[in-house]
Every structure is written in C-alpha cells, then in structure tokens.
Amino acid sequence: MPKLQLSRSLDISFSVPFVHRLRETHDVGGDCFHVLAELLQVSADTSVRPRVIVWAESSLLGPHGNATRIVDQLAALESVDVVTDALAIDGGEDIKNTPETIDRLLREIESYGLDRRSMIIAIGGGALLDAVGYAAAIAHRGIRLIRIPTTTLAQADSGVGVKNAINYFGKKNWVGTFAVPWAVINDAKLLESLPDRDFRSGFSEAVKVSLLKSPSHFEWLCEHAADIRDRDMTTAIEAIHHSCVAHLRHITEGGDPFEMLEARPLDFGHWSAHKLEPLTGYRLRHGEAVGIGVAIDSIYSSIEHGLPEAQANAVCECLATLGLPLWDEALEPTDRLLVGLEEFRQHLGGRLTVTMLRDVAKPIDVHQINQASMKEAIARLRELSTKFA
C-alpha cells in the first residue's frame, strides 16, 4: 500500500477588539471621583464586586497626599472590594533597574487573591506605570489596569501608550510587554505638586509628536513655551491634551499598535535618549534625554535630509525656552553615544530604522546614519546650547 503523503498549511487572520479609554479630569480625588468609579464597573451585574489593589508613589501618600484622597474615596465605594490599603512604591527609574520590584508586585498580586476579574490602579510617574503595568500584564496573563499618571511626561505620552517594561542588562526597556490599559485618567490636580524640573521635562514629548504630526501645533508650542515653563496651567493642560491625543491616535489608527513593523516614528529622538539615560546613571530625566535626542536628530535632519536649518534651530530654541537642557557632559565622547545606534537596532530587530525629518510633519525612515554628520550635529548642538542658554 502506498505511503500517504500529507502537506497542509492553514493561515487564519483574526483581530481582537480593544477599547482605549482616556479620561481628562481636574480633580479625580475630589469632585471628579465619579469618573474613576464608573471605570471600575466592568460588569452589568452589580452584585459582582471586582477586587481592587492600588499602587501609588510613596511621595503621593500620607495625610495630605493626592493619592491618599483617591484611596480614601475608593475605600468608601461599595461597588468594589479594595483588598488592602494603598501599597507604596518608590518612583523614579531605579524601580525599573531590578527584577526584585516585579517579584514584589507579583507576590502582592498573589497574596491578595487578584484574578482576571480584578482591577489594578497605578498612581504615579512613567517608571511606576511601566513597572506596575508589566506586572499586571504577566500576572494571570493579564489583569485590568487603570493608569493615573502624575507627571507631565506620563500624561503627555507614556501613560496613554500600550507598552510596559523594565530595564535589563543595563539597557532601557529590554524586558516588557504590549498591553492595552483598561483606562487612563489624566488629572490636572495631580500635576500641582510636581517640582519645576519634572513639570518641564514632560513637554519634550509634546515637541516630538508635534514635529511628526502637526506644523500648527509645533508653532503653537514655540509661541507658548515660556508660559508652559512658568506653569500657566491652562496652557500646559492644552499642550498635554494635544500631545496625548496625537500619541493615542497614532497608536490606535496608525496600523501598528504593537510595533511589529520596522518603523517606529514615535521613537524620534529616542535612540540617543535611551543611551544617554544609562550613561548618566539616570541622572537625566527621561524627558530631558528625549529633548536632547530630539534636538540632535532635528539638527542631523537639517544636515542630511533637507529639514530647513531654521526649523532645526527653532526646535532647539523651543526646548530651551521650555526649560529643558540642550546639552549634557555625557554627550562626549560622541563615539560612546553612537553605540546607542546599534543597541537601538537590536531593540528593533533586523536592520536599523530611525525616523528623521524632511520638514515638520514630513517624517522619513532611514536605515543608515552618517556618523560624521551625526558628530557634526552634536557639535552644533553644543554651540546652540550656549546660544539659547
């Protein structure tokens, strides 16, 4: 009897529906608390009380902390089961530099009996949201997460994203996941206690996304940079709103929410920023490093890809007027910084793909960097940092 030969292939395309919920409030710990309460109602069956756990930055807890006000209202909410007092966790990049943080978060998820019908609320800056988000994404293969970002950087960019990660092997965001949060609440009052340095550093991402998407908004940021620096909250909240929505629309409408393709335009300026942070021992804030990276790549784009020099100079002036540094001693020697290009390629997978600009809102993808021109761009940035100081 002849041997049966089988060769079969089956490819089935399918999509998974997601809903990205963004809420903007002026006091979620006060008269806007109902916004959070409504987001916690995940079932039409009101007899189902989801178990809830809250992690908040230590500095936001205490008798007068903004997170404490939110937690106190949660404790009085009959529709949920808040399983413990808010759990304090330190903020800042250091919490992403050790796996012990994730081990602790997972142990607490397990010990308080959270499951896939539960809810995790994270209140803090981008580093805390990254770490808690990663733990939430891998526990039980995913627990619903509500992010309440408390920095301008997280509200303008990372808080609304779909990425979670920690640092590993001395490399930024080497271990992580893509996971859509259940909801994000950008609350204005939570920004009031930010130190000036942290308040200003978040607006580098607003400059970045406006350069990629909107000439009119870039011009608006340039015109209002001094007001934002001086904490005119009406102007600052408007800048955050535009940045957040631009990031959100790119993620949800850009066709590549989980970054499976080569191009990652929202990483404009980030190849050097991700290298600068560890080079400075994370002395530089992420937003400050991004601002420097955006300035470098804008100048490089003017040298190599036709971005008008006046526009590159306007980028640097805008960042400086916002109160962001244009220079750091870690930029030299430049060969050490340029190692970041290879690390960026490895992070992307495959060939190097870096977004540059032909003009504002005219990004291009390049696969090779002229290192002599990049060194020239960094040298020009040093000159401009003195001019705009």
NUKOLVEX-671792 format. One record per residue (C-alpha): x, y, z. Coordinates in steps of 0.001 Angstrom, whole numbers, plus 500000, padded with zeros to 6 digits. Each point is the difference from the previous one (the first is absolute). Example, Ala and Ser with C-alpha at 12.3 -4.5 7.8 and 13.67 -1.06 7.14 Angstrom:
% NUKOLVEX-671792
512300495500507800/501370503440499340/
This chain:
% NUKOLVEX-671792
500000500000500000/501492503355499018/501074502320502791/497636502925500506/501691503348499409/498495502955501853/500956503633499825/497608502525501437/500068503702500761/497377502094501711/500229503768500506/497091501734501723/499982503736500526/498106501332502991/499781503187501978/499394500677503661/497869503053500847/501478502432502514/498570503137501540/502412502664501206/498273502172502583/501466503456500672/498466502280502601/501143503548500816/499026501396503396/500841502960502211/499835498212503378/499509496239499938/500552499882503767/497194502521500479/496913500842497995/501169497967496968/500290496740501942/496857498708498282/502074499663496802/502209497384501663/497036498325501679/498264499540496646/503111498445498462/500069497398502758/496562498702499005/501099497321497550/496854497878500233/496314500737499559/499433497690502967/500290502400502943/500306497062502404/503483499370498594/502493501972502096/503405499969498306/502985499706502301/502121503139499782/503574500725501003/501733503384499802/503687500712499608/501012503626500418/503263501882500200/501094500439503593/500191503772499630/496306500138499062/498807498205503115/499800501340503553/497473502290501698/500000502651497270/501001497947496972/497970500181496810/499987496209499710/498682499722503561/496913501984499019/499296497531497191/500601496972502243/497717501347502744/497129500340497535/500659496531498611/499776498499503488/496487501411500364/498847498670496616/497596497101500548/500160498702496422/503607498771500291/502044497971502463/503167501951500784/502098497174501409/502598502055501897/501186503495500733/501884501633497155/503413498399499560/502842502509499817/502722499635497432/502892502337499269/499899501903496752/502814500700497594/501966497902497544/501753497971502715/496895497870500517/500366498765496422/503642499013500428/499488496906502140/497768496926499586/499360500062503757/497381502712499403/497997497735497714/500407497054502381/498541502119502791/497051501151497882/499192496451498891/500180498709503568/497532502671501098/497638499206497119/500062496349501031/499706500567503734/496950502259499644/498243497541497713/499667502121496872/498717498253496900/499041500898496447/496794501657501194/501964502257502324/501296503509499458/503394501566500647/500301503773500381/503442501554499541/500526503593501155/503358501525499189/502520500996497385/501077498138496903/502460497659501705/497397498810502504/497412499590497254/502512497947498007/500850497671502886/496455499535501300/498718499651496431/502495497246499270/498997498086503132/496299500442499171/500572498767496441/501744496765500974/498008499039503128/497265497537498949/500913501009496414/498487503409500633/498088501893502688/498086503178499174/502077503097500648/498934503601500554/502870502448499664/499850503326501810/503181501764498852/501271502745502281/502716501616497874/499781502146496885/502146497473498138/497730497070500823/496838501967499258/501345501295496687/501408496712498749/500800496748501791/496905499810502199/497755499690496963/502244497499498224/499685496232499794/503528499121501103/501266498819503383/503602499160500794/502912499860502390/503687500500499285/502305496993499699/503649499387499120/500521503731500509/497677500679497052/496852502077500015/496680498088499850/501640496714498992/497353497836501692/496365500878499489/496617499451498400/497376501673497884/496752500276501949/497126502432499503/499007501598503324/496375499802501046/500031503780500379/502199503045500490/499013503015502096/501951503210499414/499261502179503006/501124503627500192/500133500271503781/502534497184500243/502511502186498164/499914502811502571/502568498490502358/502580499204497302/503384501706500378/500734502436497172/502622497710498465/497602497080499728/497150502238498853/502034501383497104/501685496799498890/496755498434498803/499497502468497196/502858498626497899/497594497280498866/497463502666499023/502642501653497821/500943496619498504/496505498977498992/499178503445498610/503090499795497775/498734496678498677/496338500913499628/499067503675500047/501800503171498827/497300502170501583/500367498381503389/503789500232499828/499653503724499328/497523500267502881/502450498295502368/502777502369498929/497750503002500619/498862498767503422/503205498337501230/500722502710502577/496449499787501396/500337496230500350/503396500358501677/498475502480502469/497178497549500778/497060501795498463/497739497005500576/497395500835497364/502721500031497349/501813496988501424/496855497862500111/499229500936496397/503508498917498958/499632496701501856/496594499397498416/501281500482496450/503064497835500631/498007497234501661/497365499883497265/502647500025497244/501765497050501628/496718498184500548/498823500487496421/503327498751498654/499750496870502147/496360499243499208/499825501183496378/503575499628498744/499689496337499117/502813498725502215/498988500284503668/502344497233501165/502957501183497877/500365496912497823/501269502021497036/503429501563499547/498996503625500406/499295501479503413/499492503705499346/499031500746503611/503585499078500884/501328503084498191/502959501199502072/499992496921502202/502998498031498757/502338502473501746/497618500664502901/499936496312500925/503812499983500026/500356503291501855/497943498848502961/502264497103501045/503102502017499060/498985502561502625/498990497359502533/496430501223499413/500970503416501336/498239501378496932/496239499695500075/498534498065497074/498320503142498699/503270501920500169/501817497256498087/497217499950497391/500264503770499612/503724499710499273/499355497091497644/497313501920498098/502390502947499650/502808497756498707/497828498283497414/498448503286498881/503463501457499348/501098496776498289/496864500156497840/500970503504498923/503495498793499038/498990496805498192/496309500050499085/498928503511499073/498295501221503177/500462503790499824/502751501107502361/497679502679501360/497557497281501063/502753498010501734/501049503157501841/496356500661500924/499785496515501532/503023500703502175/498724503431501010/496569498596500865/501506497269502196/502272502496501740/497129502438500585/498008497155501559/502816499749502534/501504496779498653/503774499465499738/501534499845496541/503333498629501132/501445497502502433/503618499068500590/499133496349499247/499650500930496313/503775499863499788/501848497970498929/497489499643497173/501215496513499029/498624498726503282/496594501509499217/499962498595496460/500051496489501430/496344500751500677/499259499599496288/500973496328500073/498079499452503231/496987501655498381/500327497682496984/500098496965502290/496953501276501882/498096500446496739/501174496716498499/501382499709496483/501489503009498279/500362503415501547/496974502219499395/500051503540501375/497424502711499363/501328503341498783/498325503105498545/499909501565496551/497808502701501499/497554500364502867/497333497283499638/502027498369497206/501829497129501694/502113497494498099/501553496682500976/503739499630499513/502063496847500322/503491501451500126/501474502801502072/502911502076498741/502070499992503166/502081502997498919/496802502010499511/498628498770503315/503159501170501752/499608503340498220/496400500205501235/501109499417503598/502708502641499646/497430502487498667/497707499175502907/502758500973502419/500226503397498311/496239500462500007/499756499011503659/502185502994500799/498066502299497647/496621499133501530/501162499736503616/
